[in-house]
């Protein structure tokens, strides 16, 4: 059996520390945003008693869904009306897919914030006895966070990004349009997370880049 050298041990420690730092940075990013639904949150929708775990409202290391990475939320059963237009040549799916479905499990307002697949601690199932600020355990229809299930008046999602069907768009490369990620098995789907980064609200509302001068729009659209 080979001896572990000081150099190997040092490299292992650097990798471990780096992974811990990445995890802490992601948590820190969410902690200071409205996506922190725990008792430490500062937004309208948050627990007044229950748990101070920040990540659990979206993610779990066990018993997760495949909707999104280690996804911890119950799927919405809403019947969505997807965007449609006579000017669109690219293909739109019949319902929200992947990461967009994950986002809508909160933002369509039909699934409670604490409808989890795996509650904090040992064991599966949703928690009980948690208290929500203003008794709002769902996104309310009056706020900006509410999208609902009529998506006909929203930017299309779950749309196949294909510039051979519409040349008024910038070409994608390596599963991205400029810096914006595309999703799906073929890395060619525009989803909510193409424009939004749920872990970082530096560019409100959770935009991947500032839209000053329509910079975000112009990543894809040729105008």
C-alpha positions, 0 to 999 in steps of 0.5 A: 500500500502506497504511503500518503505523501505530504504533497498528496495530503495537502492537495486533499485538504485544499480540495476539501476546503474548496468544496466547503467554501463553495457550499458556504458561498451558495448558502450565504448567497441564498441566506440574504435573499427572499429565497431564504424561507427559514426562520433566519429569512428576511422576506415576506414569506418565511417561517416564524418557527420551524427550522433555520435550515436554508437549503431544505426548502429546495434540496435534500441529500436523500429521497430527492426528485429528479426534477432538479439537482437533489430536489426536495419539493413536491411537484405541482399538479397544475394544468399550465397554459403555455406561451404561444404566438404566431411569430414563434418558429421555435418549438415550445413544450406542452408543459414546463420541463425540468428546472422550470417545473422546479421553480413553478413548484413554488411560484405557481402558488399551488404547492405549499412552501413546506410540501417537502419530500424529505423533512429536516433530520431523519425520515421522509415526508413533510414537516408539521407544526411549522408556523409561517409569517402571516400564515402565508404557506403559499405564494400569494396571488397579489405579490410579484413572486406569483406567476400562476399557471397561465404562462401565456403572458410570460417569456416562453420557457421550455422552448428549444433554442434553435437558430436554424428556425429563427435567425434573429437570435445569437448562436448557442455554443457548448450549451450556452448562449454567451454566458446564459445556460441552456438546459435539458439532455441536449442542452438546448432548452430555454428555462427559467434558470437561463435568465435567473440565478436563484442563488444570487440576487445581485442583479434583482430579480435574481437575474444572471446579468444586469439588464441595463441597456437590455443587456440580458435580452440582447444575450439571445435576441439580435436587435 
